[in-house]
């Protein structure tokens, strides 16, 4: 809940099926596109940086909700998230999970 408003949580590790080693402390980033706000659960924040965003390599284009890449200060590659696509992907994933739960419950009731 953020300022008396319920904000959906998106766990990026789960959404992208990462098997990352968890830090003891994770953080939330609230982003907004239009009227929709979501909270992103992240392992680490690096702060602000100026970045040159490169288009995705053709092999990575099928990855939904990622719009580009950039080089971080330590030389590693960072992914640039497409927030509208991320919200849509998470919403459709959540609807699918809800439908699966409903189907399971209907089978259990039979």
C-alpha positions, -999 to +999 in steps of 0.1 A: +000+000+000+013+034-010-003+065+003-035+046+010-035+032-026-031-006-033-002-010-057+004-044-074+038-060-068+059-073-097+088-096-087+112-093-116+130-125-107+098-145-109+085-127-140+117-133-160+123-167-144+156-157-129+174-180-104+194-152-089+210-154-055+189-133-032+204-104-012+193-103+024+175-070+016+154-063-015+140-030-025+108-017-042+107+008-070+073+023-078+068+032-115+038+046-133+025+045-168-007+065-173-029+059-143-013+025-136+013+022-108+032-009-100+059-017-075+090-036-089+109-058-064+146-055-072+178-070-057+199-039-058+197-002-068+227+014-084+215+050-083+212+074-112+234+073-142+236+087-177+235+060-202+236+054-239+208+029-247+216+004-274+189-016-292+185-052-283+206-078-300+184-098-325+186-129-302+171-109-273+142-092-292+117-120-282+122-110-245+091-091-236+093-059-215+130-052-223+136-024-247+174-021-248+207-025-231+234-002-217+269-006-203+271+000-166+300+018-148+316-016-140+314-027-176+286-051-172+255-050-193+222-036-179+188-042-194+165-012-200+129-021-190+099-011-212+075-001-184+043-001-204+051-036-217+062-048-183+029-037-168+010-054-196+031-086-192+027-088-155-011-081-157-016-108-183+006-132-162-015-124-131-048-130-151-034-163-163-025-174-128-059-164-115-076-184-143-055-214-134-064-211-097-101-208-107-099-239-129-082-259-101-108-248-076-136-258-101-121-292-105-118-296-067-155-288-063-166-314-088 
